[in-house]
Amino acid sequence: MSVARLADLADPSACRRLVLKVGSALLVGKDGKARRDWLAGLVAEIAAARRNGQDVVVVSSGAIALGAATLGLPKGGRASLADAQAAAAVGQIALAELWSELLGGQGLIAAQLLLTLEDLEDRRRYLNAAATLGRLLEAGAVPVVNENDSVATQEIRFGDNDRLAARVAQAARANAVLLLSDVDGLYDRNPADPDARLLPQVRGVTAEVHAMATGGSGSGMGSGGMTAKLQAAEIAERAGIALVIINGTFENPVARALGGGIGTIFLPRRRDGARKAWLGGRIRLKGSLVIDTGAAEALALGKSLLATGITEVEGDFARGDVVAIRDGEGYMLAQGLVEYDAAECALLKGRRSGEHGEILGYAPRSAVVHRDQLVLK
Ligand code: GLU
């Protein structure tokens, strides 16, 4: 049985393993203090899920907001990267203590895992993090994950815990991701508009769905907003994982939303194999290959990308990096692991395979991006 509707998230036969993401605005009050009572209610819900036979992984924000208040930094600690990093270092200790204490009060063991984007983008490190998560769950602990903001630099940050949660769900082989937000879910237009309608179910994060998101964070405290949540839904759907957005601002928010069917569920459209799901969920692309319409048609038929169809090479990438594959209009068609570095791709572009050996001076590979290493958008 798989997750098909909101209520399934509380059913261990459909949702054996759940990732629960809690944002800064829910965890930290306007006074900069942790919202302890609210969190105690949520932790009781986590404990109930555990008793019900479900594994729960928590992705918790709040380090920057808590630390900024303690250090007295302006703009909630987000005025500069250095401020955010310092704030996170101070806030993370408090955050870990809070989770550890509240989970402990329910007889549960908290385990802290701080991850950077690179930990999940590099295949070896990703498998390593996945193994740690798996072992912790097996041992009965509740992993509490956050981005390691104190060392993550701007270029290599997730920056929002929504996408982090979707990536963690992949690594933990979870069945669903539950994002606690400050709105009920995705609306078909700006929720401030009286005609706005909550969408109970979305199948496929299309351009039309993206257009519904207004972007930006309502609270001004977190950094996610609806755009990041949709990106998270895309990562999850590729891995066959359902993603749900519910309103976390109530007491016992999970029971309210799942019981009342109030929220938006993004149903997965397909289930790529584990490796392709990881590849498709990669966030950082090193460059692009622009291709002609013949090559685009070949990709759509499941073929590899050959050099003849490449018209432009952008960015500085090395063999084995993940690159975007775009059409002449700039529309992203696919992403995949490239077999040559950027300079070699520039030499080979537009040239037939028979010429490659001579151009390169060594035996060429069968494709520039092999179909086994390629994921269509
Ligand atoms: N990792 C950040 C923190 O702990 C929050 C990122 C987000 O707002 O999603 O403060």
Residues whose N, C-alpha, C, O or C-beta is under 5 A from the ligand:
A	BS01	LIG	S60 S61 G62 A63 I64 A65 N146 E147 G159 D160 N161 D162 G222 S223 G224
